[in-house]
């Protein structure tokens, strides 16, 4: 794992267990088992939720990779621990629970 990924994991772990997994040239970022965003080319992108839309209203909406959904590009908010905690706590509450493996297989 590179320095940027380790830095993101360290900062975001204030809100709980952060796991960063390699996936198709980029990385997926999970908070307590829920997918919250991506890291592509040493840039962090977070999913859009009511909380992230409110707290990151001035962030660019970008596509981290071709074919992706529009995500919020996060670039300089890491030093504000209170903001990070409020952001991730709100996002975690708003994102759906992870489906069990059997339900995911049936949905395909």
N, C-alpha and C positions, 0 to 999 in steps of 0.2 A: 504494500500500500504506500502511496506517495505521501510527501509532506503535507500537501494541501488536504488530502482526505483525512489524514491523522488530525490535522488542526480542526477541521470541521467536526469530526467525531468528538474530539475533546471539548469543543465549545458547546455543541448541541447536547452532550451527555449531561449537562446541568439539568435538563428536563427529564432524563430517564435513560434507559438502555438504548444506545444507538448502535446499529449494525450497518456497515457499508459493504455491499456485495458487488463484485465485478459482474458486468452484464453487457455483452455486445460492444465492447470498446469503451464503455462508460461504467458508471457505478450507480447502484440503487441505494437510497438512504432510507432506513427503517427506524422508526421510533416505537419502542415497545411492541414490535411485531407489525406495525402498520407502515405501509409505504408512504413516505412524506415528500420525496423528491428524488432528484438525480444530481450526479456530479458528472459533467462532461467538460473535457479540456480545462480542468482545474477551475471550473465555475460551478457554483451551487444554484440549482433551480428547485423551487418548492411548488407543490401543488397549490391550486387555487381553492380556498375555502373562504367563508365569510370573514374569518379572523385574519387570514393572510391578505385578503383584499383590503381590509380596513387598516391593518398595521403596516403594510408594505404598498400603500396606494401609489407611491411615486416610483415603484420598481417597474422596470421594463418587462413586458410580456414577450417572451421569445420561445422559439422552438429549440430545445437543446440538441436535437438531432432530427434528421429527415424522417418524417412520418410520425413524429411525436405530437402530443397535445401541447397546447400553449401552457407554459409554466412561468412562474415569477422568477426573474433573474435576481438573485440576492448577491450583493457585492461588498457591502461595507458596514453591515449592521452587527458584526460579530462581537464588538467590544461592549455593546449594551446588553448586559446579562439580563436585566429586568425585561427588556423587549424580547429577547430570545425565549425566556421562560413563558411570558404571556403568549407569544406567538405559537410556540410548540404545544403548550397546554390547550390552547383554543383549537388548533388544528387537530390534535389527537382526539378531542371530544367530537369534532365535526366529521372526521373521516370514518367511513364504514368499517365495521369489524372485518377482519380477514375471514374469508369463507373457508370452511373445512375442506380438506383435499378431495373428499368424495363429491362435495357439492360443485367444486371447480371442474371436476372431470365430467359431471353430468351436464354442466352449462355449455360445454364445447360442442 
